[in-house]
């Protein structure tokens, strides 16, 4: 069974051919429940997202700000397991035909077993994995199994990354490069800033991979700003906050994330 790295690449290429950035949404598995997360992902796709990252909830999410930490805590207290993450990927992909990735820290994969994790993710129809804390120089085992199973390996680069380091990361990665727009954790920001545009420019100079920008994008205006220079716009905390703000009303939460996805999908179109 092979994963869907080609579907991911084709989706990003299609967005580029339409002269727009791709909209990539993030939602954690198991939040507010396993079934609720699956429904939310479907709603985000219905609203206009091209790709979804399914977060594997972690007790020490070093990259994530308070909004996603809150969602992870709810999911973990609900007993979410890796099997639930795989089910989320499978049902979301089968229902929509769209590319679905997993975003996870390395420790859960290491404990679960790399071969087992990649085999199950591919069988679920997953497109790959975003691994924010896996050093490239320690990634050979992961990349071997990901390649074998047709999964993308997406690494994260930051404004502090030197050009030589960027070249090393992009040479090892596949699918796309996740460019963190600023130093810090996830969360909405008043401005995405010029650092992101410079990072995209420097990253593109090292490889042909699409460069997608995350951390801080929360509305259509910011999505439009980032879409002017990036291949993809990644939004997470803003979607999670919509569900949190619904305060347990599932229908209201689904309507809210669907609406936000539609607004962002308009924002990523490069029109005057």
C-alpha positions as CSV (number, residue, x, y, z in Angstrom):
1,X,0.0,0.0,0.0
2,X,1.4,3.4,-1.0
3,X,0.6,6.8,0.3
4,X,-0.6,9.9,-1.5
5,X,2.5,12.0,-1.9
6,X,1.6,12.3,-5.6
7,X,-1.9,13.6,-4.8
8,X,-0.3,16.2,-2.5
9,X,2.1,17.3,-5.3
10,X,-0.6,17.4,-7.9
11,X,-2.9,19.5,-5.6
12,X,-0.2,22.1,-4.9
13,X,0.7,22.2,-8.7
14,X,-3.0,22.7,-9.5
15,X,-3.3,25.6,-7.2
16,X,-0.2,27.1,-8.8
17,X,-1.7,26.6,-12.3
18,X,-4.7,28.6,-11.1
19,X,-2.4,31.4,-10.1
20,X,-3.2,31.1,-6.4
21,X,-1.7,29.7,-3.2
22,X,-3.0,26.5,-1.8
23,X,-5.0,26.6,1.5
24,X,-3.7,24.2,4.0
25,X,-5.7,23.8,7.2
26,X,-4.7,22.2,10.5
27,X,-6.9,20.5,13.0
28,X,-6.0,18.1,15.8
29,X,-7.3,14.5,15.9
30,X,-9.7,13.8,18.7
31,X,-10.8,17.4,19.1
32,X,-13.4,18.0,20.3
33,X,-13.9,14.2,19.9
34,X,-12.6,11.7,17.3
35,X,-15.9,11.9,15.3
36,X,-16.1,15.6,15.8
37,X,-12.6,16.1,14.4
38,X,-13.4,14.1,11.3
39,X,-16.6,16.1,10.8
40,X,-14.6,19.4,11.2
41,X,-12.0,18.3,8.6
42,X,-14.7,17.5,6.1
43,X,-16.3,20.9,6.8
44,X,-13.0,22.6,6.2
45,X,-12.6,20.8,2.9
46,X,-16.1,21.7,2.0
47,X,-15.3,25.4,2.7
48,X,-12.4,25.4,0.3
49,X,-9.3,23.9,1.9
50,X,-7.0,22.1,-0.5
51,X,-5.0,20.1,2.1
52,X,-5.5,19.3,5.7
53,X,-2.9,18.6,8.4
54,X,-4.2,16.3,11.1
55,X,-2.4,17.0,14.4
56,X,-1.3,14.1,16.6
57,X,-2.0,15.5,20.1
58,X,1.0,15.6,22.3
59,X,1.4,16.4,26.0
60,X,4.4,18.7,25.3
61,X,3.7,20.5,22.0
62,X,6.7,22.8,21.9
63,X,5.7,24.5,18.6
64,X,2.1,25.1,19.5
65,X,0.6,28.1,21.3
66,X,-2.2,28.1,23.9
67,X,-5.1,27.6,21.5
68,X,-3.8,24.3,20.1
69,X,-2.4,23.3,23.5
70,X,-6.0,23.6,24.8
71,X,-7.3,21.4,21.9
72,X,-4.6,18.8,22.4
73,X,-5.4,18.7,26.1
74,X,-9.1,18.1,25.4
75,X,-8.2,15.3,22.9
76,X,-5.7,13.6,25.2
77,X,-8.2,13.7,28.1
78,X,-10.7,12.1,25.7
79,X,-8.2,9.2,25.3
80,X,-7.2,9.8,21.7
81,X,-4.7,7.2,20.4
82,X,-2.6,6.9,17.2
83,X,-5.2,4.5,15.9
84,X,-7.7,7.3,16.1
85,X,-5.3,9.6,14.1
86,X,-5.1,7.0,11.4
87,X,-8.9,6.6,11.3
88,X,-9.2,10.4,11.1
89,X,-6.9,10.5,8.1
90,X,-8.6,7.5,6.4
91,X,-12.2,8.8,6.8
92,X,-11.3,12.4,5.8
93,X,-9.4,11.3,2.7
94,X,-12.0,8.7,1.6
95,X,-14.8,11.2,2.1
96,X,-13.2,14.0,0.1
97,X,-10.4,12.5,-2.1
98,X,-8.2,15.3,-0.9
99,X,-4.6,15.1,0.5
100,X,-4.4,14.6,4.3
101,X,-1.1,14.7,6.2
102,X,-0.2,14.1,9.9
103,X,1.6,16.7,11.8
104,X,3.4,15.2,14.8
105,X,6.4,15.4,17.1
106,X,8.9,12.6,16.7
107,X,8.6,10.9,20.1
108,X,5.2,9.3,19.4
109,X,6.4,7.8,16.1
110,X,9.6,6.6,17.7
111,X,7.7,4.8,20.4
112,X,5.1,3.4,18.0
113,X,7.7,2.2,15.5
114,X,8.6,3.9,12.3
115,X,7.8,1.0,10.0
116,X,4.4,0.5,11.7
117,X,3.5,4.1,11.6
118,X,4.4,4.7,7.9
119,X,2.7,1.5,6.8
120,X,-0.5,2.4,8.7
121,X,-0.4,6.0,7.5
122,X,0.0,4.9,3.8
123,X,-2.8,2.3,4.3
124,X,-5.1,5.1,5.6
125,X,-4.4,7.1,2.4
126,X,-2.2,9.6,4.1
127,X,-0.1,11.9,2.0
128,X,2.8,12.3,4.4
129,X,4.0,13.7,7.7
130,X,5.2,17.1,9.0
131,X,7.9,16.6,11.6
132,X,8.7,19.9,13.3
133,X,11.2,18.5,15.8
134,X,13.0,15.8,13.8
135,X,16.5,17.0,12.9
136,X,17.4,16.3,9.3
137,X,20.6,14.6,10.2
138,X,18.7,12.1,12.3
139,X,15.9,11.5,9.8
140,X,17.4,8.8,7.6
141,X,15.3,5.9,9.1
142,X,12.1,7.9,8.8
143,X,12.8,8.9,5.2
144,X,13.7,5.4,4.2
145,X,10.3,4.1,5.3
146,X,8.4,7.2,4.1
147,X,9.9,6.8,0.6
148,X,9.1,3.1,0.6
149,X,5.4,3.8,1.4
150,X,4.9,6.9,-0.8
151,X,4.7,9.5,1.9
152,X,6.0,13.0,1.9
153,X,8.5,14.2,4.6
154,X,7.8,17.8,5.3
155,X,10.4,19.7,7.4
156,X,10.0,23.0,9.1
157,X,12.3,26.0,8.4
158,X,12.5,29.2,10.4
159,X,13.7,32.7,9.8
160,X,16.8,31.9,11.8
161,X,17.8,29.1,9.4
162,X,21.0,29.9,7.6
163,X,21.1,29.4,3.8
164,X,23.4,26.3,4.1
165,X,21.0,24.8,6.6
166,X,18.0,25.5,4.3
167,X,19.8,23.7,1.4
168,X,20.3,20.6,3.7
169,X,16.7,20.6,4.7
170,X,15.2,21.1,1.3
171,X,17.4,18.4,-0.2
172,X,16.1,15.9,2.4
173,X,12.4,16.9,2.3
174,X,9.6,16.1,-0.1
175,X,6.0,17.3,-0.7
176,X,6.6,20.9,0.4
177,X,8.6,22.9,2.9
178,X,6.8,24.3,5.9
179,X,8.2,27.9,6.5
180,X,7.5,29.2,9.9
181,X,6.7,32.9,9.4
182,X,8.3,34.0,12.6
183,X,10.2,32.7,15.6
184,X,7.8,31.4,18.3
185,X,4.8,29.2,18.6
186,X,1.6,28.8,16.7
187,X,-1.2,31.3,17.2
188,X,-2.9,34.2,15.4
189,X,-0.9,37.4,14.9
190,X,-1.8,41.0,13.9
191,X,0.8,40.8,11.1
192,X,2.6,38.0,9.5
193,X,5.7,40.2,8.8
194,X,8.4,40.6,6.2
195,X,10.5,37.8,7.7
196,X,8.2,35.2,6.0
197,X,8.7,36.7,2.5
198,X,12.5,36.7,2.9
199,X,12.4,33.1,4.3
200,X,10.4,31.9,1.3
201,X,12.8,33.6,-1.1
202,X,15.8,32.1,0.5
203,X,14.2,28.6,0.7
204,X,13.1,28.7,-3.0
205,X,16.7,29.5,-3.9
206,X,17.8,26.0,-2.6
207,X,15.2,23.7,-4.2
208,X,12.1,23.4,-6.4
209,X,9.8,22.2,-3.6
210,X,6.7,24.4,-2.9
211,X,7.1,26.6,0.1
212,X,4.1,27.0,2.3
213,X,3.9,29.5,5.2
214,X,2.3,28.9,8.6
215,X,2.3,30.4,12.1
216,X,0.2,33.5,12.5
217,X,-2.3,33.5,9.6
218,X,-5.8,33.9,10.9
219,X,-8.0,35.8,8.3
220,X,-8.5,36.5,4.6
221,X,-6.4,39.6,4.6
222,X,-3.4,37.8,6.0
223,X,-3.9,34.9,3.7
224,X,-3.9,37.3,0.8
225,X,-0.7,38.9,2.1
226,X,1.1,35.5,2.3
227,X,-0.4,34.2,-0.9
228,X,1.4,37.0,-2.7
229,X,4.8,35.2,-2.1
230,X,4.1,31.7,-0.9
231,X,2.9,28.5,-2.6
232,X,0.6,27.6,0.3
233,X,-1.0,29.3,3.3
234,X,-1.2,27.2,6.5
235,X,-3.9,28.1,9.1
236,X,-4.4,26.2,12.3
237,X,-5.1,28.1,15.5
238,X,-7.8,30.2,13.8
239,X,-9.8,27.0,13.0
240,X,-9.3,25.5,16.4
241,X,-10.4,28.8,18.0
242,X,-13.7,28.7,16.0
243,X,-14.5,25.3,17.5
244,X,-13.5,26.3,21.0
245,X,-15.7,29.4,20.7
246,X,-18.6,27.3,19.7
247,X,-18.5,26.0,23.3
248,X,-19.7,22.4,22.6
249,X,-22.3,23.3,19.9
250,X,-21.1,20.9,17.2
251,X,-23.3,22.4,14.5
252,X,-22.1,25.9,15.2
253,X,-18.5,24.8,15.3
254,X,-18.8,23.1,11.9
255,X,-20.5,26.1,10.4
256,X,-17.8,28.4,11.8
257,X,-14.9,26.4,10.4
258,X,-16.6,26.0,7.0
259,X,-17.2,29.7,6.9
260,X,-13.6,30.5,7.8
261,X,-12.3,28.1,5.2
262,X,-14.4,29.8,2.5
263,X,-13.1,33.3,3.6
264,X,-9.5,32.1,3.5
265,X,-10.0,30.3,0.2
266,X,-10.9,33.7,-1.3
267,X,-7.9,35.3,0.4
268,X,-5.4,32.9,-1.2
269,X,-6.4,33.9,-4.7
270,X,-3.9,36.3,-6.2
271,X,-6.4,38.9,-7.5
272,X,-6.0,42.7,-7.3
